[in-house]
Amino acid sequence: MCFREKRILVTGGAGFLGSFIVEKLIERGALEEDIIVPRSRAADLRKWESCKKVVEGVDVVIHLAAKVGGIGYNRKYPATLFYDNAMMGIQLMEAARRAGVAKYVAVGTVCAYPKFTPVPFKEDDLWNGYPEETNAPYGIAKKIQLVQAQAYRQQYGFNAIFLLPVNLYGPRDNFHLEHSHVIPALIRKMVDAKVEGKDEVVVWGTGKPSREFLYVEDAAEGILLAAEKYSKPEPVNLGSGMEITIRDLVSLIAKITGYKGKVIWDTSKPDGQPRRCLDVSRAEQEFGFKARVDFREGLKRTVEWYEGIVEDSKT
């Protein structure tokens, strides 16, 4: 598929990942005026009429919009996470199918995997257990899109695909302490502690769990490669294939930010899923995707971006 002369709907296109998707679409020849980025205040995708309106005359849908947060947010708002994500996904795909959209890209989440998935996570293990409890409402709401995509392909011949990105990080991420994921939260805590002269930061859990991370520009590239080249019912992991413990991640971010204070581990807080690392071979085999950005380099760029925001706020 070529993006030239195509009208492309990117839900969540003004957000963290979406902004990079839009930039890469333009680099690939899509016209800026043909890229539709609905804002939530103008198009509430939990409502059927909004979904019908945004897909009118569209050739390609890339569905990124999601209600999302870290472990604390997941524990506080499980019902909101389930309802909002399920309603957006189900209705948007149905509206796209009725509107004759040629390609639908549903972007899921690593949170859909079972709590004790064998490492590395293979796509065939997706249904072999229940997700980690704090992730389950969000993960299952997103995984519904896989069932819907496969059912719509079987019954209607609708060309919908489902991708499973691992945790993303990079410039433009959400650094709000309540809503953010682990990397931006740690960067903010350590940079702010340096600026404010604090000698300790508190980190949730034991530090023992492991995570895999994918730089946001790599994720955007993987999603667009899939949109261009992949048209099969099977889900596909998008990741870097690396694994790091939270304890080692904290040490690495401390080095990059120059934070030299204490780290207090609040073990009363949950760790989340014990391990996360994806088998990324299917993405490379099916559409040639391989992560390019070194993890330390990606963290350095992210820290520099946030430090720039802090500096700007002072002026």
N, C-alpha and C positions, 0 to 999 in steps of 0.2 A: 504494500500500500504506500502511495505517495501522498503527502499532506498538502501538496499544491492544489489550489482550487477546491479544497475541502472546507466545509464549515465544521468546526470542532468545538464541542462543548467540554470545558474543563471545570467540573465542579470542584470547589476548593482551590480554584486557580489563583486566588489572591493570597493564599496561605504559604506556609513554609515550603513544602514540596511542590505545590502547584505553581509557584512563581518561577521555579526553575524549569518545569515542564513547558510553561508558556514561552520562556526564552528559547528553549531548544526547538520548539515547534517553529518559531520564526526563523531560526538558523536553518531549519530543514525546508524552508520555502513557503510555509503557511503565511498568509497575510494576516496582519494584526487585526484587521476589521472582521476577519472570518473566525477569530478565536473568541468564543463566548465564555465569559467568566461571570456567572451569576453571583451576586452578593446576597448573603442570608437575609439581610433586612428587606431586600426587594423580592427575593424568591425563596420562600420557606419550603425546602424540599421534603419536609414531613407532610406537606399538603399536596393532594393529587393535582389540583389545578395548576400549581406552580410547576410541578414536574411536566405536565403536558405542555405548558407554555415554553419552557426552556429547551425542549427537544424539537420544536418546530423547525423544519428545514435543515436539520443537522445531519451530517454524514457520519461523524465519529463522536462517541461519548467516552471521556476518560473520567471515571467517577472516583474522585479523591476525597470529597467532602466527608468529614466525620466529626463526631463529638468524641474527644479523646483526652486522656490525661495520664498521670503517673499512678503509682499504687495508692497514694492517699486519696486522689480524686476518684479512682475506681471504687474504693471502699465507701466513699461518701455518697456517690451518685450512681449506683449500679442500675437502677431502674431507668434513669435518664439515658445512660449509655446504651442500654438495650433498646429501648423504644425508639430513640432518635435515629440510631444507626440502622436498625431494621427497617423502619418506615421509609427513610430516605432511599435505601438501596432497593427495596422491593418495588416501590412505586416508580422510581426513576427507570428501572429496567423495563417494567411493563409499558411505561409511556414511550420509551425509546423503541420498543418492539412494535407498538401500534403505529408509531410515526415512520417506520421503515428505515431506521438507522442502520447503516451498513456494518459498523463495527462498534462493539461495546467493551470497554476495558474496565473490569471491576477490580479495584485494588483493596485487598483484604489486609490481614495482619498476622504476624507470627503468634499473637495471643490466641489464635484459633487452635493451635496445636494442643494435644493432651499434656497434662502436667508432667508426666513421666515418659515423654517420648524418648526413644533411644537416640543418642547423639552419634552422628549428625542427623538432624531431622530430615526424613525423606517424605516427599509429598504423599506417598502411599500410606503413611502412618497417621494421616490427618484425622481419621475417624476412630483410632484405636484407643479411645479413652476420653475423659472429661477434661476440659482446660483447667489450669490453675485457678483456684477459687476467686481471687481478686480480679483476674482477667476475664473470667467466663462470660459475664453478660455482654461485654464488648466483643470478645472473640467470637462468640456464637452468633451475635447479630450480624457480624461481617461474613461469617462462614455461610450464612443463609444465602448469600449472593452466589456462592459456588453451586449450591443445589439448584437455585433458580436458573443460573446460566446453563447448566447441563440439561435441565428439563426443557428450557426454551430452545436449546439447540436441537434436542431430540424431537420435540413436537412441532416447532415452527421453523426450524432451520436457521434460527437467529444466531448470528456470529458474535457470541459473548465469550470472553476469556476471563480467567481469574488468577490474579497474582498474589503472592504471599511475601511481602517485604519484611525483612527483619527490622529492628529498631534503627531509626534514622538519626543522623546528627549533622550539624553544619551551620554555616552562617544563616541568619534569618530565622533560626529556630525560636520556639517559644520558651522564654526564660522566666516565666511566671512560676514562683515556687510551688504553688498549689497545683497548677495544671501541667507543669513540664515533666519531661522524662529525665532519666538519671544524669545524662551528660550535661545538658544545659543547667540542671539544678545544681550539680557539683561545681560547674564553672562559675555560676553566679555566686554561690556561697563563698568560694575561695577568693574570687576577685573582689567581691564586696568586703570580705573580712580584711583583705589587704588594705583597701581604700579606707575602711573605717577603723583600722588599728585593732581589730579583734584577734585574740590569740587562740581561738578554737572554733571549729565548725562541727555540727552534728550531722551524722549520716545514718540513714535508716538501715536496720538489719545487722547481720553479722559480717558481711563482706565476702562470704563464702560462695554465693551463687555466681554463675558465669553468664556472660551475655555476648552476643555478636552484634556488631554495628556496621551500618552501611552509610557512607558519605552521601549527602543528599543529591549532589550532582550525578553520582553514579546511579542512584536510584532512578532519577529522572531519565537517564539514558536507557536503563533497563526497561522501564515502562514503555518508552517510545519504540524501542527495538521490538518489544512484544506486540505493540499495536501495529507495527509495520509488517511483521513477519510471522506471527504466531496465530493460528486459528484452529486450535484443538480444545477438546473438553477438559483435559487434565489440568489441574492447578500447577503453578510453577513458582518455586521459591526464588526470591531475589535477595541475595546477601553477598557477603564478602568471603565467607568460609573461615573467618578467624574467630577465636574465642578468647575471652579475657575475664578473669574474676573481678568482681566489684572492688575487692580490696586492692588489686593491682591497678585497676582503673583509677581509683582515688589517688594512689601514689603517682601515677603518670600525670594526672591533671594538676596535682600539687606542684610537680616539677615544672610543667609548662607555664603555669600561672605565676610561679615563684612564691607560692604560699608555703610558709615555714612553721605554721602553728600546729596545734594538736588537732587530731581527728577523734571525735567522740562517737563510738558506735552505739546507737540506740537499739539494743537487741530486743526491746519490747515491741518494736515495729516489725512487720512481716518482711521476709526476704523475697517473696514472689516465687516464680518458677525456679527450680534448682539449677537447671542448666539450659542454655540456648545456643545452638550452633546449627546452621542449616547445611544440608547437602545441596550445593548450588550447581550440580552437573547438568541438570535438565535445562536450565536457562542457557548455558553455554552450548549445549548440543542443539537445542531447538531454534535459538535466534542469536547465538553468538555473543551473549552478554557475559562479561567478566568485569568485576570491580577493578578500578584503576588506582584510586587514591589511597596511598599509604595511611594507616590509622593515625600514627603520630602526626603526620603532616596535616591530616584532616582536623585533628584536635587543635593544632596550632592555629590554623585558619579560623576555627570557630572561636577560640579564645580571643584572637586579635579582633574579630568582628565585635564580640561582646564588649571588649575593652574600649573599642571605638564608640559604642553606644554610651558607655559610662562617661567617657570624656565629653561627648557631645552634650550630655545632660548637665554638665557643670557650667557650660557656656550659655 
